[in-house]
Amino acid sequence: MNISARLIENAKFGCLAFSAPSAVWNELLADNLSLLADKGGLSIFSFATGAELLKADMTAAETVARLNALPLRVFCREDASEGASFEENAIFKCEAFDATGSFAAGIRCQAGGDIAAATGFYQGVVSADPSLARAWNLLGLCRRLNGEVEEAEKCYHKAVELAGHMPEAFCNLGILLQKSGREDDAQQLFAHALDRDNFYFNALLRRAEWLLESGQINNPEFCELNLRLLMHFSEIGAVQRHLFRSASRFDMVIEDYSEKLHSENGAMASSKIQKLQRLIEAQVLNGAWGAAAGNMQLLIGMTPQTQAEKTVAAWCRARAERILARLQGRLDNAAFVTVLQGLIPAETAVSTPEEVRKSPLSVAEFFSLVLLEVMRDGQIEPAERELLQRLRTALNVSEDAYITMFNNVRRQLAGIEVTGGLREKFSHQRLFRNLCQAAFRDGIIEESEKKILGFACKAFDISSEEFRRIIAEVPR
């Protein structure tokens, strides 16, 4: 799309304002894009698809040089370059941009299958400016395709060194090492890529396949990865084959295994939560930090007083810290920066994901799990209503707390899709298994958790024999 653009400079950053329609711009916020000098002007390329997204007829080399001289660069819509809408539409970039035009030429050659020409162009880019991490990554890819394994590895390491916040080079280096038989090193790199983007497909599938092949099917990570594959990439043949193999290892048909993934991931299996997490991840990596901050607030607002509360808070905290680290104190007065700082309490820090796994089962989490199970079929039967009332009385759950948890669980279930569009009926056994898994997540059963599980056994009429069987099946 050919558009106009103008450069706005101030003491804090340089802003390149494009005359793009709002609908187009909203799609760009969640892309993976960068600015490149190109023949006849400046182009914004997507590094997710390799496509040219926007092109502006302006003096490329001079504009790029002025932008590169600033510590922070911003893209925005021209009609949103000022006022309250600026932060929601701004895409912040800390990276430098190519001023030679060779990068754009290399991408076009690579897309056309001319790897030799692309290699030459990328080599010219890094020779002119060795700080361009994206160019090192694509040069590494071309080197690998040319069979130059050692040179490709050097390029990927350089890309990781320059842009450790991006998942691409970690994953590409992992694939290179995997093809060379260095599986353990490769898996560490895939894990690093997923730390930077939970939904980065190549790392997601390769990591999940390795866990399956190495027999780690009871590893909680395997369950989490397979849920993401099921909910976001199930139309891909390789994913379908992997999920069928996973189901077979559990002696399950795929429909039952899909339900198992939803059940064991609890509230995190909500499609609303999953879609919002994937959107936030893309926005954080792309630099759409104002939009990401707003969506993190929305995500946290969906999960108070539920089993997902601590997990979501820790997840958002990690991304807020990542953004603030890249800003390095710039734009401290910006509204979205204040939002991000609010996600990181100074005194009572939000738990990390690992700490969440080690936190004991609480009464609020227990009652939320009960509600989640009771409401699976979209209604509360008279016997279930009586059970909830007994539990509320015994656990001293207030009316306000009950209403809050009820509404949160209802929102979660609104996004959970299971086979045939139906939800299963209330199951005491499934609920008790989920309670045991939550209690065992830190490897020990504390006294408070013993009391909760003992109470659950009585409330749900779980026999001692059934209790031992369920406990034996819980992954440690």
LUMDO-680553 format. One line per field, with one value per residue (C-alpha): x, y, z. Coordinates in Angstrom, 1 decimal, decimal comma. Layout:
N
east X:... .
north Y:... .
up Z:... .
***
This chain:
476
east 0,0:1,5:0,9:2,4:4,6:6,2:8,9:8,1:11,1:11,3:13,7:12,6:12,1:11,5:8,0:7,3:3,6:1,9:-1,4:-2,6:-6,3:-7,1:-8,2:-4,8:-3,0:-4,8:-3,4:0,1:0,0:0,2:2,6:6,4:7,6:10,5:11,4:13,8:15,2:13,9:14,1:12,0:11,4:10,8:9,0:7,6:8,2:6,6:9,1:6,3:5,4:8,2:5,6:5,9:3,1:3,4:5,5:6,1:7,7:10,3:14,1:15,0:18,7:18,3:15,2:16,7:19,9:17,9:15,9:18,9:20,5:17,8:17,6:13,9:11,9:8,1:5,7:2,1:-0,9:-0,8:-4,2:-3,2:0,2:-1,0:-3,3:-4,7:-4,9:-1,1:0,0:-2,7:-1,5:2,3:4,8:8,0:11,3:14,7:16,4:18,3:17,0:18,8:19,7:21,3:18,3:20,1:17,9:14,7:16,4:17,5:14,0:12,6:15,3:14,7:11,0:11,6:13,9:17,2:19,1:22,5:21,5:19,8:23,0:25,0:22,5:22,3:26,1:26,2:23,7:25,7:29,0:27,5:25,9:26,8:24,1:21,2:20,1:17,3:19,8:22,1:19,2:18,2:21,8:22,1:19,0:20,5:23,9:22,1:20,2:23,5:24,9:27,3:26,5:29,3:28,8:25,1:25,6:27,8:25,2:22,5:24,6:25,2:21,5:20,8:23,5:22,1:18,3:17,9:14,3:13,2:12,4:13,4:17,2:16,8:14,5:16,5:19,7:17,8:16,7:20,3:21,6:18,7:19,7:23,3:22,3:22,7:19,3:19,8:21,2:18,5:15,8:17,2:17,1:13,5:12,6:14,3:12,3:9,1:10,1:10,1:6,9:4,7:3,1:6,1:5,0:8,3:9,6:6,2:5,8:9,4:9,5:6,2:7,3:10,5:8,7:6,5:9,4:11,3:8,4:7,6:3,9:3,1:5,2:2,9:4,8:3,7:0,1:0,4:2,2:-0,4:-3,2:-1,7:-1,2:-4,8:-6,3:-4,2:-2,7:-5,1:-5,6:-2,0:-1,3:1,9:0,0:-2,9:-0,4:1,3:-1,9:-3,2:0,1:-0,2:-3,7:-2,6:0,1:-2,7:-4,8:-7,4:-9,4:-8,6:-11,9:-11,2:-7,7:-8,8:-11,2:-8,3:-6,2:-9,0:-9,7:-6,1:-5,4:-8,5:-9,3:-6,3:-8,1:-10,5:-10,3:-10,7:-7,6:-5,6:-6,4:-5,7:-2,4:-1,3:-2,3:-0,4:2,7:2,7:2,2:5,0:7,5:6,4:6,7:3,0:3,4:0,6:-1,9:-0,2:-0,5:-4,2:-4,8:-2,8:-5,1:-8,1:-6,6:-5,9:-9,5:-10,8:-9,3:-9,6:-10,2:-9,8:-7,3:-5,8:-5,3:-1,7:-0,7:-2,0:-0,5:2,9:2,6:1,8:4,4:7,1:6,1:5,7:9,3:10,5:9,0:10,3:13,8:13,8:12,6:15,4:13,7:12,5:8,9:8,3:5,5:3,6:0,3:1,1:4,3:2,4:0,1:3,1:4,7:1,4:1,7:5,0:4,2:7,3:6,7:4,6:6,0:3,7:4,8:6,8:5,4:7,6:6,5:2,9:3,5:4,9:2,2:-0,2:-3,8:-6,0:-9,6:-10,5:-8,8:-10,5:-14,0:-13,3:-12,3:-15,6:-17,6:-15,7:-16,6:-20,3:-20,9:-19,3:-22,7:-23,9:-26,3:-26,4:-28,6:-30,6:-28,2:-25,2:-26,7:-27,2:-23,5:-22,3:-24,3:-22,9:-19,4:-20,0:-21,1:-18,3:-15,6:-17,1:-17,3:-19,1:-21,9:-19,6:-16,8:-19,2:-20,7:-17,2:-16,0:-19,3:-19,0:-15,3:-15,9:-18,9:-16,6:-14,0:-16,4:-17,9:-14,6:-14,1:-14,9:-15,1:-16,0:-19,4:-20,0:-21,1:-19,7:-19,6:-21,7:-20,3:-17,8:-16,6:-13,7:-12,4:-12,8:-10,9:-8,2:-7,8:-7,7:-5,0:-2,9:-3,1:-2,1:0,8:2,2:5,0:5,8:4,5:1,1:1,0:-1,3:-3,7:-3,9:-4,5:-7,5:-8,9:-8,5:-9,9:-12,9:-13,3:-13,3:-16,2:-18,1:-17,8:-18,1:-14,6:-13,7:-10,2:-9,6:-10,6:-8,5:-5,4:-6,1:-6,5:-3,4:-1,3:-2,3:-1,4:1,8:4,6 .
north 0,0:3,3:6,1:9,4:9,8:12,6:12,6:14,3:14,8:15,8:15,5:11,9:10,2:10,4:9,5:8,5:9,2:7,2:8,1:4,5:3,7:2,7:-0,8:-1,4:0,0:-2,2:-5,2:-3,8:-3,4:-7,2:-7,9:-8,2:-5,3:-3,0:-0,1:-0,5:1,9:0,7:1,7:4,8:5,4:3,7:0,4:-1,3:-5,1:-7,8:-10,3:-12,7:-13,1:-11,4:-9,1:-5,4:-3,8:-0,1:2,1:5,8:8,0:10,0:10,4:7,0:7,3:10,8:9,8:6,5:8,3:10,8:8,0:5,9:8,8:8,7:6,1:5,5:5,5:5,3:4,5:5,8:6,7:10,3:11,1:9,5:11,2:13,4:13,2:10,3:7,9:8,2:5,6:3,1:3,4:3,9:1,1:1,7:0,5:0,4:-1,3:0,4:0,4:-0,4:2,6:0,9:-0,7:-4,0:-5,5:-5,0:-6,4:-9,5:-10,2:-10,0:-12,4:-14,8:-14,8:-15,5:-18,5:-16,8:-17,7:-16,9:-13,3:-12,9:-14,1:-11,4:-8,7:-9,6:-9,8:-6,3:-5,1:-6,4:-5,2:-1,7:-1,9:-4,9:-4,0:-5,1:-8,3:-9,1:-9,2:-11,5:-13,9:-14,0:-14,3:-17,3:-18,9:-18,4:-19,8:-22,9:-23,4:-23,1:-25,9:-23,5:-24,9:-23,3:-19,9:-20,1:-20,9:-17,8:-15,6:-16,9:-16,4:-12,8:-12,2:-13,6:-11,4:-8,3:-9,0:-11,4:-10,3:-11,9:-15,6:-16,0:-16,5:-18,8:-21,0:-21,0:-21,8:-24,6:-26,1:-25,9:-27,8:-30,3:-31,1:-31,6:-34,0:-31,7:-32,3:-31,1:-27,8:-27,4:-27,9:-25,3:-22,8:-23,8:-23,2:-19,7:-18,9:-19,8:-17,7:-14,8:-15,8:-18,5:-19,0:-19,1:-22,0:-23,7:-23,8:-24,8:-27,8:-29,0:-28,7:-30,6:-33,3:-33,8:-34,1:-36,8:-38,7:-38,6:-40,0:-36,8:-37,0:-36,2:-33,1:-30,1:-28,2:-30,9:-30,3:-26,6:-26,7:-29,2:-26,9:-24,0:-26,2:-27,4:-24,0:-22,0:-24,3:-27,3:-26,7:-27,6:-31,2:-31,6:-30,4:-32,8:-35,8:-34,7:-34,4:-37,8:-39,4:-37,7:-39,0:-42,5:-42,4:-41,9:-44,6:-42,0:-40,9:-37,4:-36,0:-37,3:-36,1:-32,6:-32,6:-33,7:-30,8:-28,4:-29,9:-30,0:-26,4:-25,2:-21,5:-21,1:-23,2:-20,3:-19,2:-15,6:-15,8:-17,7:-15,3:-12,3:-13,7:-14,4:-10,9:-9,3:-11,5:-10,2:-6,6:-6,7:-8,2:-5,7:-2,6:-1,8:-1,3:1,0:-1,4:-4,3:-2,5:-2,0:-5,6:-6,8:-4,8:-6,4:-9,9:-9,4:-8,0:-11,3:-13,5:-12,2:-14,7:-17,7:-20,4:-18,4:-15,2:-15,8:-17,4:-14,4:-11,8:-13,5:-13,7:-10,0:-9,0:-10,7:-8,8:-5,5:-5,9:-6,8:-3,6:-1,3:-2,8:-1,9:1,6:2,2:5,0:6,8:8,0:7,6:10,1:8,1:6,7:3,2:3,2:4,0:1,0:-1,3:-0,1:-0,8:-4,5:-4,8:-4,0:-2,8:-4,3:-7,4:-8,6:-10,8:-14,4:-15,8:-18,7:-21,1:-19,7:-20,0:-23,8:-23,9:-21,9:-23,9:-24,5:-21,8:-21,9:-19,3:-21,4:-24,5:-22,9:-21,5:-25,0:-26,4:-23,6:-24,3:-28,0:-27,4:-24,9:-26,9:-27,8:-24,2:-24,7:-25,4:-28,4:-28,4:-30,9:-28,9:-25,7:-27,4:-28,6:-25,1:-23,7:-26,3:-25,4:-21,7:-22,1:-24,5:-22,3:-19,0:-17,6:-14,2:-13,3:-10,7:-13,2:-15,8:-13,4:-12,3:-15,9:-16,9:-14,1:-14,8:-18,5:-17,8:-15,5:-18,3:-20,9:-18,7:-19,2:-22,9:-25,0:-28,8:-31,5:-31,1:-27,8:-29,5:-29,4:-32,4:-32,8:-32,3:-35,0:-35,4:-37,5:-35,0:-32,1:-34,0:-34,9:-31,2:-30,4:-33,0:-31,7:-28,1:-29,4:-31,4:-28,7:-27,9:-31,6:-31,6:-31,5:-28,8:-29,0:-26,5:-28,5:-31,7:-30,1:-28,9:-32,4:-34,1:-31,7:-32,4:-36,2:-35,9:-33,3:-35,3:-38,8:-39,9:-43,3:-43,9:-46,4:-43,9:-41,2:-43,4:-44,2:-40,6:-39,5:-42,2:-40,8:-37,2:-36,1:-35,2 .
up 0,0:-1,1:1,5:2,6:5,8:7,7:10,3:13,7:16,0:19,6:22,5:23,4:20,1:16,4:15,1:11,6:11,0:8,2:6,5:6,9:7,5:11,1:10,1:8,4:11,4:13,9:12,0:12,1:15,9:16,3:13,4:13,5:11,4:10,8:8,6:5,6:3,1:-0,3:-3,9:-4,3:-0,6:2,7:3,3:6,3:6,0:8,0:9,4:10,2:6,5:4,6:2,9:2,2:4,1:3,5:1,3:1,6:-1,1:0,8:1,0:2,5:3,5:5,1:7,1:8,3:9,4:11,4:13,0:13,8:15,6:18,2:21,1:20,4:17,2:16,8:14,1:14,3:12,3:11,1:12,6:15,9:16,3:19,1:22,1:24,0:21,0:20,3:22,9:21,8:18,2:18,6:17,7:19,6:18,1:19,8:16,9:14,1:10,5:7,3:5,2:2,3:0,5:0,5:3,2:1,3:-1,8:0,1:1,4:-2,1:-3,4:-0,6:-1,1:-4,8:-4,0:-5,0:-1,9:-3,4:-4,2:-0,8:1,0:-0,8:0,0:3,7:3,9:2,5:5,2:8,2:6,7:6,5:10,0:12,2:14,8:12,6:14,3:11,9:9,0:10,9:11,6:7,9:6,8:9,1:7,5:4,1:5,2:6,6:3,3:1,5:3,7:5,5:9,0:11,0:9,4:10,0:13,7:14,0:12,4:14,7:17,8:16,6:16,2:19,7:21,2:19,5:20,1:23,0:23,4:20,0:19,6:16,0:16,2:19,3:17,4:14,1:16,1:17,8:14,5:13,3:16,3:16,2:12,6:13,8:16,5:19,4:20,8:24,4:23,3:20,8:23,4:25,6:22,7:21,9:25,6:25,4:22,3:24,1:27,1:24,6:22,8:24,3:20,9:18,6:16,4:15,4:18,9:20,3:18,1:18,3:22,1:22,4:20,0:22,0:25,3:23,7:22,2:25,5:27,4:29,4:28,8:32,5:32,5:33,1:30,3:27,8:28,7:28,4:25,0:23,6:24,7:22,8:19,8:20,0:20,5:18,0:15,3:15,1:11,4:10,6:9,6:11,6:14,7:14,1:13,8:17,0:19,0:17,7:18,8:22,2:22,6:21,7:24,4:26,9:25,3:24,4:21,4:20,3:21,6:25,1:25,0:23,9:26,9:29,1:28,0:28,7:32,1:33,3:32,2:34,0:33,5:31,3:28,7:28,0:24,4:25,6:27,8:25,2:22,4:24,5:25,7:22,1:21,0:24,0:23,2:19,6:20,6:23,2:20,6:17,9:20,2:20,4:24,1:24,8:23,3:25,1:28,5:28,0:27,0:30,1:32,3:30,5:31,0:34,7:35,1:33,7:36,4:39,9:42,7:40,3:39,9:37,0:39,0:40,1:36,8:34,8:37,2:36,9:33,1:32,8:35,2:33,2:30,0:31,8:33,1:29,7:28,2:30,9:30,6:26,9:27,6:30,1:31,9:28,8:28,7:32,4:32,2:29,6:30,7:29,5:31,4:34,6:33,8:33,4:36,6:38,4:37,3:39,3:43,0:44,7:48,1:47,4:44,1:42,0:41,9:39,0:37,0:38,9:42,3:41,2:40,7:44,2:46,0:48,2:47,3:48,9:50,0:47,3:44,6:45,9:45,8:42,3:41,1:42,5:40,7:37,5:37,6:38,7:35,8:33,1:31,5:31,7:34,5:38,3:39,2:42,5:44,0:42,9:44,3:47,7:47,5:46,8:49,7:52,1:50,9:51,2:54,8:55,8:54,1:55,2:51,6:51,7:49,3:47,6:47,2:45,8:43,3:42,1:41,7:40,0:37,4:36,8:36,2:33,9:31,8:31,6:30,6:27,9:26,0:26,6:23,6:23,8:21,4:19,8:21,4:24,7:28,2:30,4:33,5:37,0:38,0:41,6:40,5:37,9:40,4:43,1:40,6:39,7:43,4:44,0:41,1:42,5:46,0:44,6:42,3:44,8:45,5:49,1:50,8:53,5:56,5:55,1:51,9:53,8:55,5:52,2:50,6:53,6:53,5:49,8:50,3:52,7:50,7:47,4:49,0:47,8:49,4:50,8:48,0:45,3:47,1:46,9:43,2:42,2:44,2:42,5:39,1:39,9:38,1:40,5 .
***
